[in-house]
């Protein structure tokens, strides 16, 4: 719906505290492994209204990206790249943002899927 797209565009703007990352690995649809990482205080992601994104995991210099929101899809491209990484917006409220990306590939005759979730709060 058009309203949802515009709402996500508006709601995502701002500085979010990066809280944790949860990585899950699946083999043929079965969950094999879950890892959880907490970010140190000061880690943040900032979505600016001009389509610029700053991602800072460790308090050093933030990495710069370009982003766009289309419904529940967040496309992110590092400065200097020409390919967007696609994230799914799983949850977006005024105080909470959860995005995820997945990577699927074969190993032998098995299908491996890795899911990376990023949890942020305002």
N, C-alpha and C positions, 0 to 999 in steps of 0.2 A: 504493500500500500504506500502511496505517495507520502502520506503523513508520517509513517514510520521512518521512511528514508530521511525526510527533513528533520524529524526529531532526533534520530541518531546522529546526524551531522551536527546539530546544535549541542546535543547532550555530551558528545565526546570531547568537545573543546575544553581545554583547561589542563591543569597540572595534576597528575595522578601519582600517588605514592605506590611504587612497585613493591608488593608485599611478598609474593611467593610464585614459584614456578612448579607445576606438577607435570612430570613426564610419564607417559604410559606406553608400554610396548605390548602389542598384540601379535600373536602368531595364528593365522587361519581363524581370526575372530575371537580367539581366547586370550584373555589378559594374562601376560607373562610376568610383568614387572611394573612397579610404580615407584618413582623416585620423586621426592619433594625437596625443594630448595627454598630456604628463606633468604630474602634480600636484606642487606644491611640498611639501617636507617639512612635516609638521604637518597636512596635509589628512586628514580622517578621516570615517568614518561610524560611529555608535554605535547599536547595536540594544539597547534595554533590555528586560528581561524583562516589563515592564508594558505592552509594545506601543507604547512611545514610541521615536521614531527621531530622532537628531540628525545632520544632514548639514552638514559644514563643509569647503568646498572651498579656502578661501583664508586661514584663520587669523582671520577676523573672527568675528562672532557666528554660531553654528550655527543653521541653519533647523530648526524643529521639525515633525515629522510623526507620524502614527499609522501603524502597519504591522501586517499580519497575513500569515502564511505558510500556504499551502495546497498541500502537495506541492511542486512545483517552481515555484509561482507566488508572487510577493511582491507584495502590494498595498500601495501607499503613498499616503497622503492628507495634504496640507499642512494645518496647523492653519487652520481657518476655511473650508476647502473642503468640498464634499460629494460629490466624485467621487474614486474611487481611480484612481491610475495603476498599471497592471499590468506588472510586470517578470517575466522568466523567470530562475530561478536555474539558470545553466548549469553551475556548479561550486561545490561547498561542501564544504571539508574543514576540519580544525581550524586550518589556517593560510592558506587561500586561499578567496576568494569572488569569483565572476564573475557579474554580473547584466546583463541586457540588456532593452531595450525597443525596439519598432519602431513606425514610423508609415508607413502605406500610403495613398497618395492618387493620383488621376489627374491627368495634365497632358496635355490634348488626348486623343489615343487611346492614350497610354502610361501604364503603371502605374509609379509611383515608390515605392520602399520605402527608408526610412532606418532603419538599425539602430544603436543606441547601446549599446556595451558598457562596463561599468565594472569595473575590475580592482582588487581589494583584497587586502591581506595582513595577517596578525596578527604 
